[in-house]
Amino acid sequence: MKKFLKILSIPAGCFLLYATVVVCIEYFYILAPSNGAVIDPAKNTNSVVLIIDVQNSLTYYDNETKMREKKADIFLKNINLVLDKLGRIEQVYIRQEFPRNSLLSFILPMFPEEGEPGTGINKSIYRGDSKIITKSRGDAFTNPSLQEYLESKKIGTIYITGLAAEFCVDSTIRGAATKGYKVFVVKDAVLSASGGEPSVERIEKYRSYGAKIISVKDLK
């Protein structure tokens, strides 16, 4: 019996080590807050729609049943409504990806990897030659190129759409708010990890960052 338990402890120990590594990577790397200067609202008066991680694999593009179960079909429809209503302003797509064959891709295979078909922006919501900025962390502002681009366009107001409500959307809202951007979260154009719109608790968390919560129907 002792020998059996000893043998059993090996895979259990490996699993525990793997789980510990995953948690550490997510907490200290993926969910780490971004750096960046606070903007001057008086000099940045333009607006942008940020579409976060609306990628093929993350929107179940090859599984219609799961797409409906997660209400991703409604979510995609609402993003298109946002883009139609706010078509006059800048649109920037954020793409989550790890470098191909990297250690991060090996440890966290559930995340999109560079070059894979599932990593591409969902074609149903991509407009023209809009800017695409990649990231490997939760907060889109961890890629300095995002703030540099927004500053080049004199942008001070951000309309947030995308997924997942609890992770990358949450981190990006917080990152934007701490840098002085005026943030509007279009709640019915944000998808939670469990499917559907963000929970009431999550919405309140967005408000605590300083974001204003709106819906598609509020847009003119």
C-alpha positions in Angstrom: 0.0 0.0 0.0 2.8 2.4 0.9 4.5 1.6 -2.4 1.3 2.3 -4.3 0.8 5.7 -2.5 4.4 6.6 -3.2 3.9 5.9 -6.9 0.7 7.8 -6.9 2.3 10.8 -5.3 4.6 11.3 -8.3 1.9 12.4 -10.8 0.0 14.2 -8.1 3.2 16.1 -7.3 3.7 16.9 -11.0 0.2 18.2 -11.3 0.6 20.4 -8.2 3.8 21.8 -9.6 2.1 22.5 -13.0 -0.8 24.1 -11.3 1.5 26.3 -9.2 3.5 27.4 -12.3 0.2 28.2 -14.2 -1.1 30.3 -11.3 2.2 32.2 -10.9 2.4 32.9 -14.7 -1.2 34.2 -14.7 -0.9 36.3 -11.6 2.7 37.7 -12.1 2.8 37.9 -15.9 -0.6 37.7 -17.7 -2.6 39.7 -15.1 0.3 42.1 -14.2 -0.8 45.8 -14.6 0.7 47.9 -17.4 2.9 51.0 -17.1 2.4 54.2 -19.0 2.1 57.9 -18.6 -1.1 59.6 -17.7 -2.6 61.5 -20.7 -3.7 65.1 -20.9 -7.5 65.0 -21.7 -7.3 68.5 -23.0 -4.9 67.4 -25.8 -6.6 64.1 -26.5 -10.1 64.7 -27.6 -10.7 62.0 -30.1 -12.4 58.6 -29.5 -11.7 54.9 -30.3 -13.5 51.6 -30.2 -11.3 48.9 -28.7 -12.3 45.4 -29.7 -10.5 43.0 -27.4 -9.6 39.4 -28.3 -12.5 38.7 -30.6 -10.6 35.9 -32.3 -11.7 32.8 -34.1 -10.9 30.2 -31.4 -12.2 32.4 -28.6 -15.6 32.9 -30.3 -16.1 29.2 -31.2 -16.0 29.9 -35.0 -15.9 26.2 -35.8 -18.5 25.1 -33.3 -21.9 26.7 -33.8 -23.5 24.8 -31.0 -21.1 26.1 -28.4 -21.2 29.5 -29.9 -25.0 29.6 -29.2 -24.5 28.1 -25.7 -22.1 30.8 -24.8 -24.2 33.5 -26.5 -21.2 34.4 -28.6 -23.5 34.8 -31.6 -25.4 37.6 -29.9 -22.2 39.1 -28.7 -20.8 39.2 -32.2 -24.0 40.8 -33.5 -23.8 43.5 -30.8 -20.2 44.3 -31.7 -21.2 44.8 -35.3 -24.0 47.2 -34.1 -21.4 49.1 -32.1 -19.1 49.4 -35.1 -22.0 50.5 -37.3 -23.1 53.2 -34.8 -19.6 54.4 -34.1 -18.2 53.9 -37.6 -17.1 57.5 -37.7 -14.4 57.0 -35.1 -11.2 55.0 -35.0 -11.4 51.2 -34.4 -8.5 49.2 -33.0 -8.5 45.4 -32.7 -6.5 43.7 -29.9 -5.2 40.2 -30.6 -4.1 37.9 -27.8 -1.3 35.5 -28.9 1.8 33.8 -27.5 4.9 33.4 -29.7 4.9 30.2 -31.7 6.5 27.2 -30.0 7.3 29.3 -26.9 7.4 28.1 -23.3 4.2 30.1 -22.6 2.4 28.2 -25.4 3.6 24.9 -24.0 2.5 25.7 -20.5 -0.7 27.4 -21.4 -1.9 25.7 -24.6 -5.5 27.1 -24.1 -4.2 30.6 -25.2 -4.0 31.4 -29.0 -0.6 30.9 -30.5 1.0 33.1 -33.2 0.2 31.8 -36.8 -2.6 29.5 -35.8 -6.0 29.8 -37.7 -7.8 30.2 -34.4 -5.7 33.3 -33.5 -7.0 35.5 -36.3 -9.6 38.2 -35.7 -13.2 36.9 -36.3 -13.9 38.0 -39.9 -17.6 38.7 -39.1 -16.5 41.8 -37.0 -13.3 42.9 -38.7 -13.6 46.2 -40.7 -11.4 47.1 -43.6 -7.8 47.9 -42.8 -8.3 48.7 -39.1 -5.3 48.7 -36.8 -4.5 45.4 -35.1 -2.2 45.4 -32.0 -1.1 42.1 -30.4 -0.5 41.3 -26.8 0.6 38.4 -24.7 -0.9 39.6 -21.4 -4.3 40.6 -20.1 -4.0 44.4 -20.1 -3.7 45.5 -23.8 -1.7 48.5 -22.5 1.2 46.1 -21.6 2.1 46.5 -25.3 3.4 50.1 -25.3 2.4 50.3 -29.0 -1.2 50.7 -28.0 -0.8 53.9 -26.0 1.7 55.2 -28.6 -0.9 54.7 -31.3 -3.7 56.2 -29.3 -1.5 59.3 -28.5 -0.6 59.7 -32.2 -4.4 59.9 -32.9 -5.0 62.3 -30.0 -7.4 59.8 -28.4 -8.7 60.4 -24.9 -12.0 58.4 -24.9 -12.2 54.6 -25.3 -15.3 52.5 -26.0 -14.5 48.9 -24.7 -15.9 45.8 -26.3 -14.6 42.2 -26.4 -13.7 39.3 -24.2 -13.3 37.9 -21.6 -15.1 40.1 -19.2 -13.3 38.8 -16.1 -9.8 38.8 -17.5 -8.5 40.8 -20.5 -11.4 43.2 -20.6 -11.2 43.9 -16.9 -7.4 44.4 -17.0 -7.6 46.7 -20.0 -10.3 48.8 -18.5 -8.2 49.3 -15.4 -5.1 50.0 -17.4 -6.9 52.6 -19.5 -8.6 54.3 -16.5 -5.3 54.6 -14.6 -3.8 56.4 -17.6 -6.5 59.1 -17.6 -8.6 57.8 -20.5 -12.3 58.3 -20.3 -13.7 54.7 -20.5 -17.1 53.5 -21.7 -17.9 49.8 -21.4 -20.5 48.6 -23.9 -21.8 45.8 -21.6 -23.8 43.9 -24.2 -20.8 43.9 -26.5 -18.6 42.2 -23.8 -18.6 38.4 -23.4 -17.9 36.7 -20.1 -15.9 33.5 -19.8 -19.0 31.6 -18.8 -21.0 33.1 -21.7 -23.4 36.0 -21.9 -22.9 39.5 -20.5 -20.7 40.4 -17.5 -22.2 39.7 -14.1 -23.6 42.5 -11.9 -20.5 42.1 -9.7 -18.2 42.5 -12.6 -20.0 45.6 -13.8 -19.6 47.2 -10.4 -15.9 46.4 -10.5 -15.6 48.3 -13.8 -17.4 51.2 -12.2 -14.9 51.1 -9.3 -12.1 51.7 -11.9 -13.9 54.8 -13.1 -15.5 53.4 -16.2 -19.0 54.3 -17.3 -21.4 51.5 -18.3 -23.5 51.8 -21.4 -25.4 49.4 -23.8 -25.6 49.3 -27.6 -29.0 51.1 -27.5 -27.3 54.1 -25.8 -25.1 54.7 -28.8 -26.2 57.2 -31.4 
